[in-house]
Amino acid sequence: MANHEREFEYTPRDFMRVKDLLYRHAGIVLNDSKDSLVYSRLVRRLRALQVSRFADYLDDLHPDSPEWQNFLNALTTNLTAFFRENHHFEVLAGLLKQHPIGQPFRIWCCAASTGEEPYSLAMTAVETLQRHDPPVSIIATDIDTQVLQTARAGVYAQDRVRDLSLTQLRQFFLKGTGKNEGKVQVKPYIKKLIQFQTLNLLAKDWSISGQFDAIFCRNVLIYFDKPTQKTVVERFAPHLKVDGHLFVGHSENLTPITRLFSPCGRTVYTLANSPVEKH
């Protein structure tokens, strides 16, 4: 859309400033085709703040400003689904079966989004170990505070769970009634396995401690350039147990990025010095 047809003044320089802010502070790379997307996502913030020019909005924007989180929330993409890329959950089930009985199994989900992925991880643990209180703990993080609110609530429209089996729906969800008709809510015992928290993968310090048996960082690296991908991936290494597994998205490949990890399956990696058998 031509600039004169837009409700708010928005120039190519404004777009470049948005690109720079996102890259420097969140590692996200926007290509030039996202010009209109940026306008449509941020225009709601200008209306809310009663600002008429993007330049004025951006002048007051920095990581310590009250508006910063709203800016990030507006521009981050949150495409997710229950049991997305299902082969990874099959691999996880295998790892859980091989794990010493009763020993804690820790998982870090780096892109929790609206919660479908971490809840799928918890459901896999319950199904695999056949108990409502498996010795599994999941830390689920995301840069977007709004999607984390949705994740914590665990309430979804029924079309979001249409691909789950009737058994899974009965086992893991409560059916909404009255004002919640047409919705489902994740059962409390599943929620209990997950701790949600805000985390920026580009932050200098991660509020994450200890090591994990599995790290899920799926469909996140595609938003970063190669140097940022390398930095983020290599920071995972100290947080992964020597026999732990790192899961990435279906279009992501770590081999050209780093030598710290070796493939051990379809978009599944272990530390290069891991004793895990490669296949």
N, C-alpha and C positions, 0 to 999 in steps of 0.2 A: 504494500500500500504506500502511495506517495506520502511524503511527510506532511504536505499541506492538508491531507484528508484526515490526519490523525487528531484525536482529541487533545493530546498533549505534545508539546514540542520535543522532538526526539531526533537527534542528529547522528551521523556516522561516528562522530567523536564520542558521543554518549555510549554507543554500542561498544566501541573500543575500550572505554573506561570500565564497562561492565565485564568485558572479557578479561581485562587485566586484573581486576579485583578477584574474580572467580579463580583465575589461575594462581595468583600469588598466595591466596589464603585458603583455597580448597583444592587446588591441583586440577581443577576441572578445565578442560580445553573446549572452548566453543568455536566451531567453524563459522565462516561468514554467512552460511545459509541460515543461521539461527537468529538473524537480526529481528525478524518479525516475532519469533517466539519470545525473545527477551522483552519486546514491547508488550505483548499480550499478557505475559506473566507478571510484569512489574507495574502495569498500569493500575491494577487494583490497589497497590500500595500507595501510588501517587494520589488516587482518589481518597483513600482512607486518611492520608496526611494532609489533604487539601493543598498539594503542591502542583503547580501547573507546568513545570519544565523538568525534564529528566536531569538536566545539568544541576538544578538546584537540589534535587533529591540526592544525586551522587556527591555533591559538595560536602554534605553532612554525613556521608557514609564511611565508616571505618570499623574494623573488628571490635572495637570497644564501645561502639555506639548502640543505643537501645534498638535501633532498626536493623542491625546487622543480621540477627537470626531470622527476621522476617524476609530479608533479602535472600539469604541462603535457602530458606524453606520454599520460596517462590520459584527458584531456578533449578533446584535439584530434581532429577527424574526418579520416579519411584514405581517402576514396572515390576510387578511381582505376582506370584500365584502360589497356591499350596502345591507342594511336591513338584515344583518347576525343575526341569532337568532331572527326572526321576532316577536316572542311573546312579546319581550321587547318593541318594538315600539308600539304594541297594548296597552300595559300597559301605556306607556308614553302618548299616545293619550287620554286615559281615565283620566289621571292626568290633562292634559291640559284642558279637557272639564270641570272638576270639579273646576279648579282654578278660583278665582274671576276675572270677566271680566275686562280687562284692566290692571290688576296688573302684574308687571314684573315676569317672570319665568326664573330662572337661571339654567343652566346645565353645569356641568363640565365633559368633556370626557377626561379620563386620558391616553388613548392610541390611539391617533388620527391616527397614522400610516400614510398612504397615503391619508387619508381624507374621505374614504367612510363612516365611522361611523358618524363623526360629520355632514357630509352633509345629511346623512339619518335622523339624529335628526332634522335638520333644515327643511327638506322636510316634516317630520311628523308634525311639528308645523304649517307649511303653509297649509297642507292638512286639518289638524284638525280644525284650527281656521279660515280657509277659507279667509285668507288675506295675501298679499305679505309682509306686515310689522308687523308680530305678535310681541307682547311684550315679545319676547324670546331672551335671549342672551346666547351664547354658548362659553365657553372657552375650547379649544381643545389643549391638551399638549402631548408631546412625548419626549423621551430621544434622539431620532434619528433626527438629523438636516436635513439629506437628504430626509427622507420621508416627513418631514414638508414642504420642498420646493415643492414637488409634490402636497401635500395637498393644499397649498396656490394657486398654479396654477389652480387646479381643472380641469385638462385636463386628459381624460382617453380614452383608446382604446375602440372601440364599444363593444368588447366582455366582457368588465367589466360591462356594463350596460344591457347585453342581457336579464337578468331576470326581468328588470323593465317593467312596462306596457307602451304601446304607449302613453297614457295620461301623465304618469310621464315623459317620455322622452321629450315630447313637452313642458310640463310645466316648467321643471327644467333645461334643457340642450340646448345648442346651437350646431348645427351640423357643423362639420369642413368641409371646402372646400379647394381646392388647395393643398398646402403642408400639411394641417391638415385633408385631406381626410381620413376617417376611424376612426376619433376621435370625441369626444364630449367634451364640456366645460360647467361646472356648471355656471348657469346664475348669474349675479352680485347681484341680490337681495337676492339670497340664501347665497352667500359668505358674504354678509353684516352682516348676523346674527352670524358669527363665528369669533373669535379671536384666531389665532394659536400662540403658544409659546413653547419654549423648557423648559422641566421640568424633573428632575430626582426624582422619588418617594422616593429615598433614601437620597436625599439632606437634610442637616440639616434644611434649611429654604426653604419653598415653596413660590414661587412668586405668590401666590394665596391669595386673600383676600375675606372676606365676607362669607356668607353661600349660599348654593345651594338647590334648590328644588329637583334636581336629580343629582346624581353622577354615571357616567358609568365607571366602572373599570373592563372591561370584558376581560377574557383570558389573564390577566397579572399575577395574583397571582400564576398561575401554574408554573411560572418560578422562584418562590421564595421558600425557605424552610419555615417550619412552624413558627419559631421565627420571620422571616422577614415579613411573611404574617400578623402575629398578629400586629407587629409594624406599618405597612403601613395601615392596615384596621382601627386600632384604631385612627390613625391620621386623618382619614376622619371624625370622629364623630363631632369635633367642626366646621367642614365646612358644615355640613348637617343641614338644618332647622329641627325643632322639628317634623314636619310632612313630612320631605323629604324622598326620596327613594334612596337606593344604589343598583345598578345593577351589578351583576358579571357574569362570564362566565358559560356556561352550565355544566362544570365539576368542578366548584368551589363551596365550601360549607363553609360558615362562622361559622356555629353552633359549630364545634369542636375547632374553633380558638379563638373566643371571645364571651363574654357575653354582649357586648355593642350593638349588633344588634340582631334583631329577624326577622325570615322569615315572609313575608307577601304575598308570591306568589312563582312562579317558578323562583329560583335564583334572587329574589328581596327581599330586606331587608329594615327595618326601624330601627331607634334607639329603644332600648329596652323599653324606657319610652315614646315612641311616642303614641299619641292619635289615630293614624291610626288603623282602624279595621283590624285585622288579618284574613286571610282566606286561 
